[in-house]
Structure formats: C-alpha cells, structure tokens
Amino acid sequence: MLAEHSGTRDLIAFVVRHVSCSVCNHAYAADDVAIVRHSAESWVLAATCPSCHTERLITAFDRPPYALLPHMGMGILPPITQAEVDEWARFLAHFRGDLKALLAAI
C-alpha cells in the first residue's frame, strides 16, 4: 500500500509544512494529503483543501528531474560556448515579450 511505503510520512509532512492551497492559501493537515502514485523516480500526491475543498496534484521527485536525463537517452551535453552566449545575447537584446513568448520563439 502506498500509504505505508518508506518515506511516505516524511513526504506528507514536507507538503504539510511547505505547501498551502493555491486558491485560498489555507494550510493542509496530514489527513488532507494522500499518495496517489509512486514510481522509481517520482511521487504524485493529491491534496484537498479543508477550507475550500480545492484538490490539487503535487509531483515530487526522489532526485532533481535533470538527473534523470541520462536515463532518458540524453547524454552529457558539452559546455556552452562563447559563440552560443553571444548568439543568445544578440537574440535577447531585441526580444520583446514574456517568458511564454520566449519559449515559443526558441
């Protein structure tokens, strides 16, 4: 059972201490948070606000997601070159927009 898996109590306690409802900012209690899924790399928790009853899903990783890149077929990338830095500097000097537009442009 997921609720009895090693680390479950610590993870729920972390959510209770550091995460609040995104709608009304009410704090969660341990009974408001449940483990939905656990894999080798991640956990999915469901938190239900005791005040406004909004439910949210929270994904937690056992290690930083970028550490999984080599296991996903992405090898070690070479360091960024000065030419690449200069190219980005030229691009950003003339870019007018927000982060969403920036990500859409690249």
C-alpha positions as MATLAB code, in Angstrom:
seq = 'MLAEHSGTRDLIAFVVRHVSCSVCNHAYAADDVAIVRHSAESWVLAATCPSCHTERLITAFDRPPYALLPHMGMGILPPITQAEVDEWARFLAHFRGDLKALLAAI';
ca = [
       0.000    0.000    0.000;
       1.312    3.469   -0.914;
       0.479    4.982    2.460;
       2.879    2.549    4.122;
       5.738    2.919    1.621;
       9.084    4.043    3.035;
       9.326    7.827    3.017;
       5.581    8.431    2.744;
       5.185   10.060    6.153;
       8.196   12.330    5.577;
       6.900   13.414    2.176;
       3.416   14.171    3.505;
       4.944   16.058    6.444;
       7.008   18.128    3.979;
       3.881   19.033    1.986;
       2.014   19.955    5.174;
       4.889   22.224    6.285;
       5.678   23.899    2.965;
       2.645   23.827    0.647;
      -0.688   25.567    1.044;
      -3.877   25.719   -1.014;
      -3.309   27.596   -4.255;
      -6.835   29.068   -4.124;
      -7.340   30.229   -0.526;
      -3.826   29.716    0.924;
      -5.167   27.525    3.743;
      -2.658   25.078    5.228;
      -3.011   21.334    4.722;
      -3.082   18.764    7.521;
      -1.614   15.283    7.105;
      -5.123   13.842    6.617;
      -5.641   16.206    3.651;
      -2.743   14.724    1.658;
      -2.677   11.269    0.059;
      -0.164    9.425   -2.107;
      -1.739    8.661   -5.494;
       1.213    7.075   -7.272;
       4.851    6.236   -6.677;
       7.434    5.136   -9.228;
      11.186    4.710   -9.081;
      11.686    8.423   -9.827;
       8.644   10.297   -8.577;
       5.636   10.554   -6.300;
       2.218   12.008   -7.105;
       0.210   13.305   -4.157;
      -3.336   14.640   -4.006;
      -4.003   17.434   -1.521;
      -7.547   18.545   -0.711;
      -8.026   21.893    0.986;
     -10.021   21.528    4.216;
     -11.362   25.069    3.781;
     -12.419   25.473    0.123;
     -12.185   21.777   -0.900;
      -9.989   22.502   -3.919;
      -7.967   19.460   -4.905;
      -4.508   19.753   -6.387;
      -1.965   17.233   -7.569;
       1.623   17.614   -6.442;
       4.522   15.837   -8.120;
       7.638   15.204   -6.072;
      10.882   13.745   -7.347;
      13.294   11.490   -5.469;
      16.104   13.468   -7.073;
      16.218   16.541   -9.331;
      14.444   15.812  -12.650;
      17.525   16.874  -14.627;
      19.415   13.967  -13.034;
      17.113   11.639  -14.996;
      18.177   12.983  -18.409;
      20.964   10.420  -18.976;
      18.438    7.635  -18.300;
      16.107    9.144  -20.893;
      18.641    8.794  -23.690;
      20.213   12.218  -23.298;
      23.929   12.065  -22.799;
      26.172   14.595  -21.164;
      25.941   17.871  -23.026;
      29.074   19.833  -23.903;
      29.686   23.151  -22.136;
      28.079   26.241  -23.621;
      30.499   28.041  -25.938;
      31.194   31.752  -26.055;
      29.654   31.831  -29.534;
      26.391   30.439  -28.114;
      26.413   33.026  -25.326;
      26.964   35.790  -27.882;
      24.157   34.445  -30.084;
      21.714   34.451  -27.139;
      22.827   37.942  -26.142;
      22.045   39.232  -29.649;
      18.671   37.447  -29.641;
      17.667   38.720  -26.190;
      18.813   42.287  -26.923;
      15.993   42.600  -29.475;
      13.427   40.302  -27.885;
      10.261   41.961  -26.623;
       7.886   39.668  -24.782;
       7.332   37.494  -21.758;
       8.662   34.054  -20.854;
       5.843   32.293  -22.702;
       6.687   34.157  -25.904;
      10.401   33.470  -25.361;
       9.853   29.728  -25.036;
       7.595   29.745  -28.096;
      10.315   31.542  -30.084;
      13.038   29.009  -29.463;
];
